[in-house]
Amino acid sequence: MKKIILITGGQRSGKSQYAEQLALSLSPHPVYVATAHIWDEEFRQRVQKHQERRGQQWTNIEEERLLSRHDLTGRVAVIDCITLWCTNFFFDRHKPDWEQPSVDQALEAVKQEFDKFTAQDASFIFVTNEIGSGGVSTDAIQRRFTDLEGWMNQYVASKADEVILMVSGIPVKIK
C-alpha cells in the first residue's frame, strides 16, 4: 500500500483540490494533515475555506512540524503543504532571530522528519509550491527559503512514486 505522490505547481494552480479529489478516489475516509501555522486573520480565513470544502468523511490533523507523531498506517493522507511545513522549520517562532537554523540545518531536520513519517505503510499525497519559478528574489531571506523549498521538493520528488505538476487546474504527470 505504501505510496508517495507529490503534487506541485504555482499558487492557485489547483494543487489542493486535485490532491483532495485523488485522496477521495483512493479512500472513502482519507486524512488531511494541515501543516500551516495561522499567522494572521486573512490566513485563518483561507484555512477555513479549505476546511469547508472538505466533508465529514475526512479526518483532520493539524501538525506544524512532527508529522511522524501520527500513525497513519493503512490510511490515505493529504499533507498540505511542504511549503508551510518547511516554513515551520526555517522560522522557529520559539527562538530569537539570531538563533534561527541555517538552511542546511532546516533542510536536514525536514528530511529526517519526512523519512520517519513516510516509513509508515500508508499512501501519502504531498502538496507543494514551485516558488522558485518566478525568478530570483532581491531579499536574502526569501532566497534562502527558496533554496530550502527547492531542495526539499527535489528530495520528496526523488522518493515519490508519482509527481504531478498542476498548470491552470490541469494535472500534468511528470513522474
Salt bridges, closest charged atoms under 4 A:
GLU20 OE2 - ARG53 NH2 2.85
GLU20 OE2 - ARG54 NH1 3.71
GLU41 OE1 - ARG44 NE 3.54
GLU42 OE2 - ARG46 NE 2.57
GLU63 OE1 - ARG69 NH2 2.65
GLU63 OE1 - HIS70 NE2 2.94
GLU64 OE2 - HIS37 ND1 3.02
GLU64 OE1 - ARG93 NH2 2.45
ASP92 OD2 - ARG65 NH1 3.82
GLU162 OE2 - LYS3 NZ 2.68
